[in-house]
Amino acid sequence: MTSNTDPFAEFARMLEQTQLPGLDPSAIVEARRKDIDALVAANKALFEGLKAISSRQAEMLRESMQDVQGAEFGAAAYSKALGHVKELAEIARQSQMSAIAGITERAAEHAQEVKNLLQPR
């Protein structure tokens, strides 16, 4: 049986019960929510990149099969295949850079949040 309760709300209630001086439970909960949002965004970017790679690979396979049937061999086929590999590498690089950018941005925000939490009030 699954519960439809908000885990962040439960975590906030638990933190509020501890009542540590200088601790802002809502700020901690919001920071964790942002962490999870950043991870979700990074996963989406990577998933979209993988979808693009697999789609392009299927298209390349179809092209290659047509080339073989059309008796396109030798240097031209090798050059085309090399171009395909470079294209796939670029798609992978772009999706990875997008995911890393989101995580890096969130890490910087997290560091600032921790710094702010540790400031005396």
C-alpha positions in Angstrom: 0.0 0.0 0.0 1.5 3.3 -1.0 1.0 6.6 0.7 0.3 9.9 -1.0 1.9 12.0 1.6 4.6 14.5 0.8 8.0 13.1 2.0 9.4 16.7 2.2 6.5 17.8 4.5 7.2 14.8 6.7 10.9 15.6 6.8 10.1 19.2 7.7 7.8 18.2 10.5 10.5 15.9 11.9 13.1 18.7 11.7 10.8 21.2 13.4 10.4 18.7 16.3 14.1 18.7 17.0 14.1 22.5 17.4 17.9 23.0 17.1 18.9 26.7 17.6 19.7 28.5 14.4 18.3 25.6 12.2 15.8 26.6 9.6 13.9 23.4 8.8 12.1 24.9 5.8 15.4 26.0 4.3 16.8 22.5 4.7 13.8 20.9 3.1 13.7 23.4 0.2 17.4 22.7 -0.4 16.9 19.0 -0.5 13.9 19.5 -2.9 16.2 21.6 -5.2 18.8 18.8 -5.1 16.2 16.3 -6.2 14.9 18.6 -8.9 18.5 19.1 -10.2 19.0 15.3 -10.3 15.7 14.8 -12.2 16.7 17.5 -14.7 20.1 15.9 -15.2 18.5 12.5 -15.7 16.0 13.9 -18.2 18.9 15.5 -20.2 20.8 12.3 -20.2 17.7 10.3 -21.2 17.0 12.7 -24.1 20.6 12.3 -25.2 20.4 8.6 -25.2 17.1 8.7 -27.1 18.8 10.9 -29.7 21.8 8.6 -30.0 19.6 5.4 -30.3 17.4 7.1 -32.9 20.4 8.3 -34.9 22.0 4.8 -34.6 18.9 3.2 -36.1 18.9 5.7 -38.9 22.6 5.1 -39.5 22.0 1.3 -39.6 19.3 1.8 -42.2 21.6 4.0 -44.3 24.4 1.5 -44.0 22.2 -1.4 -45.1 21.2 0.7 -48.1 24.8 1.5 -48.9 25.7 -2.2 -48.8 22.8 -3.1 -51.0 23.9 -0.3 -53.4 27.5 -1.7 -53.4 29.0 1.5 -51.8 32.3 0.2 -50.4 35.8 1.4 -49.8 36.9 4.8 -48.8 33.5 6.5 -49.2 31.8 4.0 -46.9 34.6 4.3 -44.4 34.4 8.1 -44.5 30.7 8.0 -44.0 30.9 5.6 -41.1 33.6 7.7 -39.4 31.3 10.7 -39.8 28.5 8.8 -38.1 30.8 7.9 -35.1 31.7 11.6 -34.8 28.1 12.6 -34.9 27.1 10.1 -32.2 30.0 11.3 -30.0 28.9 14.9 -30.4 25.3 14.0 -29.4 26.6 12.2 -26.3 28.9 15.1 -25.4 26.1 17.6 -25.6 23.7 15.6 -23.4 26.4 15.0 -20.9 27.4 18.7 -20.8 23.7 19.6 -20.3 23.4 17.2 -17.4 26.6 18.3 -15.8 25.7 22.0 -16.1 22.5 21.5 -14.1 24.3 19.5 -11.4 27.1 22.0 -11.2 24.7 24.9 -10.9 22.8 23.1 -8.1 26.1 22.2 -6.3 27.1 25.9 -6.2 23.6 26.8 -4.9 23.9 24.1 -2.3 27.3 25.4 -1.1 25.8 28.9 -0.7 22.8 27.5 1.2 25.1 25.6 3.6 27.2 28.7 4.1 24.0 30.7 4.8 22.7 28.1 7.3 26.0 28.2 9.2 25.9 32.0 9.6 25.1 33.1 13.1 21.6 34.7 13.3 
